[in-house]
């Protein structure tokens, strides 16, 4: 089974520019204290005017979050940031305190279910969803068959990574299909933050492993470990400098056949897109207005030849594998 190497997108509407929040609203305290941010009564701000209005505070909060993340237009939210942003969004829509508490409680319960289900999968259990369980069973077998503690730890982290992404594609719909929009949006934001945290922990682990023992090379650790180490780096979009460092390492390993040429191509393109440069192999793209698009290419006339060199299908065949949802309304 080919591992999913998906980019997680920040919820729409984030990072609007604005001035500093007024002193009456404890913005910095809330952004640094998840528990305080969780229980704050944001709808109590309704009726305040000018800089104290929920909408003005929401704009200021998004500006502060952007600054906290080095001015990046897309980045992972912390749990505290999610609570503040979603709470002020609720207040700016006019929802009352009782509704906010209800949505908050429902989203918290769903997050607990998600975390419990992920732990069940990590412990070798099943989710109850046949398709998900078939896909997870492949990696669970890799965990069980891992020859060393280092390899087993890597496989467990990949199992968590893939559960996160496949949950987002499948089981998430079952979790949220009966939710009102406000609860759904809050759960989505908390879920994304939790998955980002998991990605960050995985990245710190893989950094430590590579620093101590080098890359999980094909000759020493086998092709599965090589691919799975690549996967954790591929998902490190908040640390492009480290992705570039590993790309340089894999360039040398590729020359000796000690890493996957396909995975090298995916990481090359990922770094290029993250650095706002044209990609080489056409692996990075997305959906727009219901149609698949490919991010800009270095040389469109040579892309299929370059893809063939690393064992990838022609670009048109690759893009045909994706199904983009048609816009509604």
Helices and strands as residue ranges (DSSP letters): H 27-32, H 34-39, G 42-45, G 50-52, H 54-68, H 79-93, H 97-122, H 130-145, H 149-169, H 171-176, H 181-213, H 218-221, H 223-234, H 240-255, H 261-274, E 285-288, E 291-294, G 300-302, H 303-309, H 315-320
